[in-house]
Each structure stands twice: as C-alpha cells, then as structure tokens.
Amino acid sequence: MSEGVLRQRLRGDRFFQLGVFFVATVVIAAVFAPWLAPHNPLTGDLRNAYLIEPGSRFLLGTDTQGRDVLSRVLYGARLSLSVGVISQSVSVTLGVLLGLLAGYYGRWVDALVMRLADVTLAFPTLLLLIAVAAAVKPSLPVVFVVIGVVGWAGMARLVRSQVLVLRHAEFVLAAQALGARDRRVLLRHLLPNVRTQVIIAATLGIAGAIMAEAALSFVGLGAQPPTPSWGAMVADGRDLLRVAPWISFAPGLAIGAAVLGFNLVGDALREAYDPKLRSER
C-alpha cells in the first residue's frame, strides 16, 4: 500500500483524528510539564493548601499533602508515556526476535517458544505483573522491565503467524537459493513484511502498558512516593471520593484519555491497512 493511500484513509477517519488529539495532548503534557505545571508537584503546604477545592488558585485542587493536583497530573504524563514506550520497546524486541525464530526454524524452536508463550499467557496479566513486581524491590526500572517482559508473548505469536505464511513465499525461497544466510533472510526479507502488524500491535500495547503501570502504582508496586503517578494518585483519593473527588477524578480522566487515544490510533491504523475491517464494522 502506498503512503498516499494510507494518509488519505487516515485523514478521513474521525476516530483516528480524535485519537491523535488525545495522544498529542498527553505528549505535550509530558514534554512541557516543567513549563505548564503551576506548582511544584512533589511538595505541598499542609497548613495553607490542604484539600483545597478546584478554583483560580489551584485549577484541579490539592491533595491530602497540599500538593497541586494539576501539576502532578502533568508530571504523571511523563511517567505513563515513558512506561508505555519503554515497556513496549522491550516487548517488541523480545516478541519480534522470538517470533521470527519460531516461525522461520519451526520444529523444536517453534515448540519451545510457543510453550513459553502459552505459559506466560496462561496467567492473568495483572496477577502476573503483581507477582513479579512484588518479588523485587518496587522501582521504575522494575516496572519498565516487568511490563515489557510480560507482554512479549502476544507479540511473538503475532510475528510467528506472519512468518509461517511468508517463509514459503517466492522472495524468501529466491533469497535462500542465492545463498543468503538465515540472518539476512530474517532481517532483510521477513522483518520488513511484518513491520505493519508490529507497529499496530505496539500502538495498542502502549495503552495496555499505561493501564498496567496505573494498576501497579494503585496497589503500591509501581512508582513510589512522592513520584507523580496517575495510578498512585487515584489510590490516594479513593477514601476521599465524597469529600474530595477531584483527587482521583483528574488522574482517572487522564488515564482514560491516554488509553482511549492510543487505542483509537491503533484501531484506525489496522483498519487503514485492511479496509475489510472497516466494511465489516
């Protein structure tokens, strides 16, 4: 598919435009947080700014520590976006590598990789994340790696299924007949032909990673205080929903907007590459 046709399809998709708007908002908040945040997100004033309602001084109010909720939401976007991008980089690297090897070599390599994937997918994702994160000291690097490692199985199965179809294609057989090494066949011939599916899956995976980080932080196994995290902010305000609902509402809305944005972009890309999905919707 030419880039012009793809752009035309995406340009006419309102859901894609809405998704791009949400994603762009999160990116802008993350990049320009130091300039957009009106107050220090880490410190507050318990005597003069305790649970102040949203108003002109604090647009989204303050929390139980007297910290500005808006500033913490803006800085929380940095954490969520970093987790989404870095964890998906880990998932894509592991998943694509193992998926290529399993689909190309088959036999015991395929059996081994797929059984490992089956074991990983057999456990509920959230419970597996909590178990792995609880086994080590909670920290941001641990969150990045844990979410990425847990998410490799789905990517590997996707890549493997595509390689199983492509490994008997004429261009692959021609490269093998010309004496191309397996590494060259995998990287120069097979990998570019699964790139589209990988990009779509990774875009959707970022939304899942943001939700996973929020869940881990909600139960205290993600970002540790006083680091601004949307999940931890929701947890801080869960016992004050009747008194100060803005503490949980603002970060919860941010999580929903970010997840919705990446899902809309991923779905739009999938439909743009496969118009049959659009007609069946």
N, C-alpha and C positions, 0 to 999 in steps of 0.2 A: 504494500500500500504506500502511495506517495505521501509525502508530508503535507502537500497542499490539500489532498482529500481529507486527511486526518484533521487538519486545522479547521477545515470547513465544517466537518461534522461536530467538532468540539465547540466551535463558535456558535452553532445553532442550538446547543444543549444548555438549557437554562439551569438544570441541576449542576452541570459542570461549572458554570459561572458562579452559582451560589457556593459551591464547594471551594472554588478558588478564592472567593471573598473571605470565607471563614479561615482558610489556611493562611492567606495573606495577612489577615488580622493577627493571627497567632504569631506568625513570623515577625511582623512589625513590632508586636509587643515584646517578643523575646530579644530582638536585636536592639531596640531603642529603650529598653526598660530603664537604664540609668538616667535617661533624659525625660522619660514620660512619668516615672514614679514621683509623686509629690513629696513623699516622706521616706525615711529610712525603713526598709522592710524588716529589719532584724531587731530594732529596738523600739520601745514604746514608752508611754508615760502612764503608769498605773494610777497616779493621783489625779491627773487632769484629762486623760483620754480613755478612761475605762468604759468600754461598751457604749461608745457614742453612736447614735443613730446616723444613717446616711444624711449628709447635708452639705452645705457650702464649704465647710472646713475639711471634712472627710467625705468624699463623694460616695464611698461604699461603706462608711462607718469604720469602727475599730473593733478589735477582738478583745479577748479576756486579758491580754497583756498590754493593751493600749496601743497596739500596732495598727497601722493603716492597712485596711483590707485591700484597697485598690493597688497599693504598692506591692503587696505580697502576691496578688494575682498576676501582676505584670512580670515579676521576677519568677513566679511559678511557671510561666510560659516557657522560660529558658530551660528549666529542668525537664518539663514534659517533652519539649521539642528535642532536646538532647537525648533523652531516653529513647524516643521514637526512632531517631535517625541512627544512633549508635547501635542500639539493640538490633535493629533491622539490618544493619551492616554485618553484624555477627551472624544473624540468621541466614542472610543471603549468601554470605561466604561459605558457611558450613553446608547449607542446603544445596546450593548450586554445585559445589565440589562433589559432595557425596551422591547427589542425584545424577550428575554426569557419569561418574564412575559406575554406579549401579546400572544405569541404562545402557551404557556402552559395552561393558565387560560381561554383564549378566552372570549367570551361574552362581558360584558361592559368594561373589562380591555383592551381587544383587540381593541374594538371600540374607546376607549379614546386615547390609544397610537397611533393608526393609524390615527385618525383625527388630532392629534397634528403633526404627521409626514407629513400629507398632507398639513397642513397649512405652515409648515416650507419649504417644497419642492415647494409650490406654488409661492414663491417669488424667483426672480433671485438671485442666491447665492451672487454675487458680490454686488448687491444693498442692500441686507440684511446685509452683512458684514459692508458696509459703514454706513448704518443707525444705526446699533448697536454700532459700534465703535465711531460714531460721537456723540452719546448720552452721552458718558462718556469721561473723560479726556484721550487722547491717551497715551498709555504706553505699554511696552512689556507684562506685565501680562494680560492686557486687550486683547491684540492681541492673546495671547495663548488661553484664555478662549473663546473669541468670535468665533474664527475659529473652536475650538473644539465643542462648543455648536451648531453652525450652521450645523456641519457635522454629527450630531448624527442620523438624520432621515434615511439616506440611510443605515447605519449600522443596525439600528433597523428593517427595512423592510427585509433586507437580513437574519438576525438571525431568525426573526419571521417565514419567509417562510420555513426555515430549520426545525424549531421546530414543525411546523404544520405537517410536514411529519413524524418526529421522535416520537412525543408524543404517537402515537398508535403502536409503534414498540414493539416487544415481550420483549426486555430487559427493557423497561420502564414499561410495564404492570407487568412484573415479580417483579420489584423493588417495585411498588405500592402494589402488592399483599402481599409482605413480610412485609409491614408496613412502608416502607421508607417514611420519611417526604418529603414534597414538596421541601424544601431547598436542601436536599440531592439528590433528583432526578434531580433538575435543575443543581446543581454544579458538581455532580459526574457522571451523566449519559448523560445529554443533552449537557452541555457546551463542554466537550471534543469532541463531534461529530460535532460541528460547528466550531471548532478551525481552521481548514484549511481555510474555507471560510473567517473567520475573519482576519487571517494573510494576505491573498491575498488582501482583501479589504483595510486593514490598510496600506499595502505597496503602493498600488495605491493612497491611501488617503494622504500619505506624500507628494507625488508630487503635489496634489491639494492644500495642505496646504502651500507649498512653493510658489506656484503661488498666492495664496490668500494673503499671507504676503507681497509679492512683490507689488501686486496691492494696498493694503492698504498703504504701505510706499510710493508708487508712488504718491498718492493723499494727502499725509501728515497725514494720520491717523494711521500709524504704528509706527515703530521705529522713535524716534525724534532725530534731530541733537544734537551732532555730531556722534551718534552711527552709525557704518557702516552697511548699509542695501543695498542689491542689488537693490531693487525697488527704494529706495531713490536716489541711485547713477545714475540709468537710468534717473530719473526725473531731476537730477541736470544737466545732459548733453544734455537734449532734445533740448534746444535752441542753442546748440553749435555743432550740428551734422556736419555742413560744416566746422567749424573751428577746433574743437577738438573732432572728432568722437570716440576716444578711451575712453572717459569718460563714455559713455553709452554702447559702444560695449563690453567692458570687463565684466561688471556685467551682461549684457544681455546674453552673451555667457555662463556665469556661471549658470544663471537661467535655460537656455535651457539644459545644460549638466546635471544638477541635476534632473530636471523634467524628462528628457528622461531616465536617469539611473533608477530611481525608477519605471517608467512605464514599462521599459523593464524587470526588475526583477519581477514585479507583473504579467505581461502577461506570462512570462516564467513559473512562479510557477503555474499559473492557467492551462496552457497547460500541464504541467508535471503531475498534479493531474487528468486532464481529457484529455487523448490522443485524444478523438474525436474532440476537438477543433483544434488540430494540423493537423489532416487529412482533416478537412473542410477548412483550411486556404488556 
